[in-house]
Amino acid sequence: MVRPRKDRYVAFNPEVSYFKPRGIPMFELEEIRLTVDEREAVRLADLLGMAHEDAGRQMGVSRATFGRIVQQARQKVADALINGKAINVEGGNYRIIEGPRIFKCTGCGYEWEEPRGTGRPEKCPECDDDKFYRVPVPEAEALRERKSYTRSRYSGRKNHC
């Protein structure tokens, strides 16, 4: 029995999902399907220049799986560009990440949040080290729950004093 595919975490979901060569009517075009997680892999590896290990961690997959995803995506994009095909971005096994991003410094262990759309931080705000990583989504959700629980417990005690 085949193992079910695991959802990949996607942090960017633009409104544009269809690309076609200019000057060729739609009915004459052959179309390829690029999945949402394949587009995310291309964004992380090629646009942001992330290492496969870091990008895989961000998407919730291994480095090897990330490498396979990005390779398939690049092959599809190359086919469309070289052979004049339309690209339709849809489907795949993915989950859109919402909320702030959590980073952890490998030097001092400091964890901090950054809002979406601000790009990758340059360094740890605590120790100025540039060796840090984005906390994978399941761990980040657990951290957020723990922090909000701690805050609500503290707030509750403070209000009773």
C-alpha positions in Angstrom: 0.0 0.0 0.0 1.3 3.4 -0.9 1.9 5.9 1.8 -0.3 9.0 1.6 1.4 12.2 0.6 2.2 14.6 3.4 1.0 18.3 3.1 3.8 20.7 2.2 3.8 24.1 3.9 3.4 27.1 1.6 4.0 30.6 2.8 3.2 32.5 -0.4 0.0 32.3 -2.4 -0.2 35.1 -5.1 -3.4 35.9 -7.0 -1.8 35.0 -10.3 -2.0 31.3 -11.2 -1.9 31.2 -15.0 0.8 32.1 -17.4 0.8 31.8 -21.2 2.9 32.8 -24.1 1.9 36.1 -25.7 0.2 36.1 -29.1 -0.9 32.5 -29.1 -4.7 31.9 -28.7 -5.6 29.8 -25.7 -7.3 27.1 -27.8 -4.0 26.5 -29.6 -1.9 26.1 -26.4 -0.8 23.0 -24.7 -0.9 23.4 -20.9 1.2 22.0 -18.1 0.1 21.9 -14.5 2.5 23.2 -11.9 1.3 22.4 -8.3 1.2 25.0 -5.6 4.0 23.3 -3.7 6.2 23.1 -6.8 5.8 26.8 -7.3 6.7 27.3 -3.6 9.9 25.2 -4.1 10.9 27.3 -7.1 10.3 30.5 -5.0 12.4 29.3 -2.1 15.3 27.8 -4.1 15.5 30.1 -7.1 14.0 33.4 -6.1 15.1 33.5 -2.4 18.3 31.4 -2.9 17.6 29.2 0.1 19.6 26.0 0.6 17.6 22.8 0.0 17.9 21.8 3.6 16.5 25.1 4.9 13.8 25.3 2.2 12.8 21.7 3.0 12.6 22.4 6.7 10.3 25.4 5.9 8.0 23.3 3.7 8.0 20.5 6.3 9.8 17.9 4.1 13.2 16.4 4.0 16.1 17.9 1.9 15.9 15.0 -0.5 12.1 15.4 -1.0 12.5 19.2 -1.5 15.2 18.4 -4.1 12.8 16.2 -6.0 10.0 18.8 -5.8 12.1 21.6 -7.1 13.6 19.4 -9.9 10.1 18.4 -11.1 9.0 22.1 -11.0 12.1 23.3 -12.9 11.6 20.7 -15.6 7.9 21.7 -16.1 8.8 25.4 -16.2 11.6 24.8 -18.7 9.2 22.7 -20.9 6.7 25.5 -20.9 9.3 28.2 -21.7 11.1 26.3 -24.4 8.1 24.7 -26.1 5.6 27.6 -25.7 3.2 26.0 -23.3 0.9 27.6 -20.8 1.5 27.0 -17.1 -1.5 26.5 -14.8 -0.7 26.6 -11.1 -3.1 24.5 -9.1 -3.5 21.6 -6.8 -1.0 19.5 -5.0 -0.7 18.5 -1.3 -0.1 21.8 0.5 -1.3 23.9 3.4 -1.1 27.7 3.4 0.8 29.0 6.4 -0.7 32.0 8.1 0.4 34.2 10.9 3.9 35.5 11.9 7.0 33.5 11.1 9.2 32.2 14.0 13.0 32.1 13.8 15.5 30.4 16.1 19.2 31.4 16.4 21.6 28.4 16.3 24.2 30.4 18.3 22.3 31.6 21.3 18.9 29.8 21.0 16.9 33.0 20.9 13.4 32.7 19.3 11.6 35.6 17.7 8.7 36.4 15.5 8.7 38.3 12.2 5.6 39.5 10.3 4.9 38.0 6.9 6.1 40.0 3.9 9.1 41.5 5.6 11.7 39.1 4.0 14.3 37.0 5.7 16.0 38.7 8.7 19.6 39.5 8.3 20.7 38.4 11.8 19.6 37.4 15.3 18.3 40.4 17.1 19.7 39.1 20.4 23.4 38.2 19.5 23.8 39.5 15.8 24.6 36.0 14.6 23.6 35.2 11.0 23.2 31.5 11.6 19.5 31.0 12.3 16.6 29.1 10.8 12.9 29.4 10.5 11.1 27.1 12.9 9.0 24.4 11.0 5.3 25.1 11.1 4.2 22.3 13.5 6.8 23.4 16.0 5.9 27.1 15.5 2.2 26.4 16.1 3.2 24.6 19.4 5.4 27.5 20.4 2.6 30.0 19.8 0.1 28.0 21.8 2.6 27.7 24.7 3.3 31.4 24.6 -0.4 32.4 24.5 -1.1 30.0 27.3 1.7 31.4 29.4 0.5 35.0 28.7 -3.1 34.2 29.5 -2.1 32.4 32.8 0.1 35.4 33.7 -2.6 37.9 32.8 -5.1 35.9 34.8 -2.9 36.0 37.9 -2.1 39.7 37.5 -5.8 40.5 37.3 -6.6 38.7 40.5 -3.9 40.6 42.6 
